[in-house]
Amino acid sequence: MVALRRKRSEVRHAGKLGAEAAVDLLLLAIGGAIAYISWGYGFGSIARPGPGLYPFFVGSAIGIFAAILFASHIGTPPAPQPLEKAQRRTLALMAATFCLWILTMPLLGYALVTGLAVLAFCKTMKLEGWRKPVAVAAGTALFTYLVFEKWLYIDLPRGILFGAS
């Protein structure tokens, strides 16, 4: 009896794509557009990367992963799963942290705000204690600072505390 209900459900949903599949198609289009546009900027070389190298690979990765996800949704019935109260709270805290990260970056600087945002993300995801979240936050802020500021020579916002740029 259960198998018959499952079969009817599969037949009823055959050919229908859910919201996740639609988002996958949108991401596939966005990834393709990023890769296509960045192609015109030039790739440069490994020693001196051009302005199109990084966006091309990011756009390609977005497109490839979106295609894989879309393919995984074909033939599976869309299953709406509402978020539980704790999941909605986590989502809201993550979104608020991300928005505050963007808004406060010009004022407080990239490294400080990134460290605070990662700390907030760690605590929102319930990473135990304070040592681990602080270590992850400090390590992330330091790593991204070194990559962007020192290796790629991208001038990150320093904020009013460290001499605004």
Secondary structure, DSSP 8 states (H G I E B T S, - for coil): -HHHHHHHHHHHHTT---HHHHHHHHHHHHHHHHHHHHHTT--B-SSSB-TTHHHHHHHHHHHHHHHHHHHHHTTS--------HHHHHHHHHHHHHHHHHHHHHHHH-HHHHHHHHHHHHHHHTT-SSSHHHHHHHHHHHHHHHIIIIIIS------TTTT---
